[in-house]
Amino acid sequence: MSGQAAPESLAAVFRRLIANTGPISLMHYMGEANARYYASRDPLGSGGDFITAPEISQMFGELVGLWLADMWINAGRPQPVHYVELGPGRGTLASDALRVAKRFGLEPEVHLVETSPELKHLQLANLPQARWHHDLSTVPSRGPILLVANEFLDALPVRQLVKTAEGWRERMVVPEGERFICIAGSQPMDAAVPEARRAAEPGTIIETCPGAAAVVYEVAGRLVQQGGAALFIDYGHDSVQNGSTLQAVRAHQKVDPFINPGEADLTALVDFATLAPVAESRGCRWLGTAHQGAWLQALGIDARARALAEAAPDQAEAIESARNRLVAEDEMGSLFKVMGLAAPGWPRGAGF
């Protein structure tokens, strides 16, 4: 009986490509690796490679839904209104958020931007009323959008520039033995470095994410044109930093990002400090970038945890553990940030 041949490993594809055409950029490496990774599996949960905030506790999605409903009510309950989520995972965040929003009269059309066939299948079970999109271009352009992107930007490929004795160069990837390594490319890249950062010491690495900037630019333009608000929630920093933040996770453990590309989730810290001005350049309102823990506490996660524990005393310990994981400084509380955006004339937004 003839079975289908297993697809060629991405490492083998990269080795052949590099042998034929020379080093590939780190951005190319990360982009191809994540495309292969997400197309072939459900990476979430205890049986997967990592766990996200909505999978830790329903409280996370509920408070996101509460924030969106509050914004919509204070903006005068405009219709039609669209809930849009970028990279919605299994649909857990959307179903928790929409359940709470409905209590306040907010029942938006649901639009999910997803490219993974595996994850679309899971989202359909949670959100049968949703419409799916490959990108934002097909999301309706009439009526305000309430957009959420949780742990979406961190998986977009980063570009890294390194300062060498000859000037700035892009970091390129080549094979070395069993793994891949980064080397400095041959093309001068000084023009791509902001003037204020060009005089850095040799060895300095600057990381940028053109994809994240493009997404925020497009969302901000949509908010100005259509009305609405957006939340970008991710692990990242809110001040300009140097250095590589590329990491890989498989089976809940950090692994080498340069071994077995396409078999682990590659991410990098989101540079919120550069994304806020991108949004403002479109005339959009940046509401602020808050620590996730402080934001959730401002929205009432402590009271919600108490109410859930009272309703299910046998679950009280698990509920408190989940609350702690979401808000504690040494857990997700300060590493994860929440950036809020809103259309001109829309309310300020709780928690910022």
N, C-alpha and C positions, 0 to 999 in steps of 0.2 A: 504494500500500500504506500503510495507516495504522499508524504506530508509536505506542507509548505515549508520552504527553507526559512530559517530564522533570518531576520533582517541583519544586514552587516552592522557591526558595532560602530558607533559614532567615532570612537577612537581610531578605528581603521580608516574610516572616511576622512578624518582630519589628517592622518599620516599621509594618505595618498595625495590629498589636496596640497599639503605643505610641500611634499616632495616634487609636485608638478609646478606649483606657482609661487612657492616661498612662504614665509611666515604669515599667519593670519592674525588679525587684531584680537585682543582680549574681548572686545565687544562682539565680534563675530563668533568667537568661541562660546561665550556665555549665552548669546541669543540662540544659536543652534542647539546647544546642550539643553536649555530649558524647553525649547520647542519639542524636542524628542521626548524629554521627561514627562511633560504635561499631557502630551497626546496619547500616552499609553497607559495611564493609571489614575486611580483615585489616591492622591498622596496623603490624604487627611486622616486624622484620628489615631487611636492607639495602635491599630494594625498597619498604619501607613508610615510616613516618614516624619511628619510634624503635626502639631495641633494648633489651631488658631483660636482666638478669643471666643467667637461664637460657639465653637465646639466645647469650650471649657464650661460655659454656663449660659443659660437662656437670658440671664440678666443683661449681658452685653448687648445683644440684639434688641431687647426690650427698651433699653435706655436710648439706643440709636433711634428706634421708632418714635419714642417719646419726644426726642429732640426735633425730629423732622415734623411731627404733628404740631408741636409748639410753634415752629417757624411758620408753617402753613396757616395755622389759625390766626397768628398775629399779622400775617400778610393779607388777611381778609378772605381766606378759604377760596383761592382762585381755582377755576376749572377750565379746561381739563388739566389734570396734573399727572405727572409721570414719575414713578419710582424707577430709578436707573441704578443698577449695580455693576461695577466693573470687576470681573473675576470673582463670581459669587460662590466659589467652592461647591459645597453640596446644596446650597440654598438655605442653610440653617439661619444665617443672619437675616436674610430677607423674610423668611417665614415668621421669625420672632418679632422683627420690627413691624411688619405689616399687621400682625395680630394685635399689637398694642395700638398702632395708628388707627385701626378700624374702630376702636372704642371711642375715639375722639372725632369720628366722622370722616377720617381721611381714608379713602379707598381708591388709591391711584391706579392707573394702568401700570403694569409691571414689565420692565424691559431689562433683560440680562445680557451683558456683553461677555461672551464666552467662546473660546475656540476649541476647547477640549471635548471630543465626542463622549468620552468616559464621564466627565463631570456634567455635561448637558443631560445625560441619561438620569443621573441622580437628582439634578435640579428639577426635572420634569415631574418626578414623584412628589417633591415637596411643593412645587409651585406650578400646578397644571395650567394656571391662567396666564402664565408669562409668555412674552414674545422674546425670541432670541435674536441676537445681532452679533455679527463678526467684529464690528467696531462701532463707534458712536455715529458714523455718517448716516446710518439708517434709522436712528432713534428719532421720533417725531420732533419737528422743530416748532410746533405750536403748543403753547401752554408751558407753565413752569416745570422744571425738573428738580427732583429731590434725589441727589446722587450720592452714593456711598461707594468708597473703594477701600476695602480692608485688606491689608497685606497684598496689595496689587502692585504698587510701584516698586517694591523691593526686588521683584523678580525680573524687572526690565533690565536689559543688558547695560552695563556701565562701560564707559571709555576711561582708560587710565593713561595719564601722561606722566613721564618721569623726567626729572632734570638730570642731564648728563654733563660731562665736561664740555661737550660741544653745543649744549643748549637743550631745549625741550624735545622729547621724542615720544611717540605713542608706544605703549607696551604691547608687544606682539607675542604670540604663542608658537613654540616649536617643540617637537618631541625630544625627549632625552631619556633613553632607557625605557623603563616601563611607564613613565608618566610624561606629562608635558611641563614645560617651564616657561617663564616670561623673560623676554629679552627686550632691549631698547631697539625700536625700529630705526631705519636709516633716514627717513624723511624729517626735515625740520618742522616742528609743530609750535614754535614760539608764538605765532600769531593766534593760536587757539587758546592761549593762556591769558586770563585777565591781567592787565598791566600791573595792578597792585600786587600780583602774586609771582611775577616773572623772576624776581631776584632771589628766589628761594635757594637754599643750599643744594648742592649736587646730591642725588639720591632721593630728593623729595618727590612724592607721588601725589598727583591731583586726580581725583575721581569725579567724573561728571556722568549724568544720565540723560542723554538727549531725549530718550523715550518718555521719561517722567515729565520733563519740561514740556514736551509736545502734548501730552495728555492734559496737564494742568492748563496749558494755553488754550486748548480746545474747549475744555469744560468751562473755563472762565468766560470765554467768548459766548458760549451757549447761555450761561447765566445772565450775562448782560443783555443778550438778545431776547431771551424767553422768560426771564425771571427764575427764581428758585434759589436753592442752597446746596452746598456740597460738603461732605466730610471725607477727608483723606486720612486714614488711620494706618500707621505703619511704624516699624522700628526704624529709628533714624536720629538725626541730630538737628538742632535748631540754631547752630552757629557754624560758621565756615571752619572746616577741618581739613588737614592733610592726611595722606596715608591710604593704603588699600583696605577696604572693608569686605572684600569678597569672601564668602564662606559657602560651604556645602553641608547639607544635612541629609542623612539617610538613616532610617529606623531610629529617629530621635537622638542620633549622635552626630557630632561634627565629624566630617570626613575630609580628606584631601580633595579640593575642587579640581585638581589637575590629574586625577586618576578616574577612569571610567566615566567620561563625560556623557550626559544623558541618562545616567543611573541615579543621580542625586539632585536635590533641589538646590540650585545656585541662587544666592541672594546677595545684596549689598545694602548697607545702611542708606536710607533715603535722606537726601540733603534738603531738608525743609527750608533752610535759610535762603537757598537760591530759588525755591519754588514760589514763595510768597510774592517777590517782585515780578515774577513771570505772570502771575494772576492779576496783579495790580496794573501791569502794562496793558491789559485789555479793558481797563476801567471797572474791573470787578472789585468787590470789597473783600479784603482779607480780614477775617474776624479775629484771627490769632492762631498761634500754635501752642497747644497746652500739653502737659504731660497726661498720658492716658489715665493714670490713677486719680489725679486731681480733677480731671474732667468728669470721670464716672462718679466721683464722690459729690461733685457739685450738682450732678443730675439725680442724686439720691440712691446710689447703689447700696449704701448701708441700710437704709430703711427697707429697701426691696429685699435684701438678704434676710433681714429679721422677719419680714412678712412670710417669705417662703419657708423659713425654718419653723415658724409657728404653725404653718399649714401642714408641714411634713416633718415632725420632730425627729423621726428616724433618719432623716437626711440632713439634719442640722450641721453635722460635722463636715459633710461633703460640700454643703452650700458655703460654709465659712471658708473652707479651703479654696474653693473656686473664687470667692470674692477676694481673698488674699492674693491669689495668683494674678488677678487682673489689676489690683491697685497697689500692691506693696512695692516700695522703692527697689527692693532687691529681687523682685520678680519682673512683671511687665509694666509696673506702674510708671517708672521714669524712662525706661529704654524706649517704650512706645509713645508716639506723639499723635495728637489729633489736630489736624489743620482744618479750620472752617472757612468756607467761602460763601458769599451771598451776592445776589444781584443788588445794584443800587436801589435804595428805597425799601429793601427787605429788612426785617428786624435784626437786632444785634446777635441773638443766639445765646442760649444759656451755656455756662461753663467756660467762656472765653474772657 
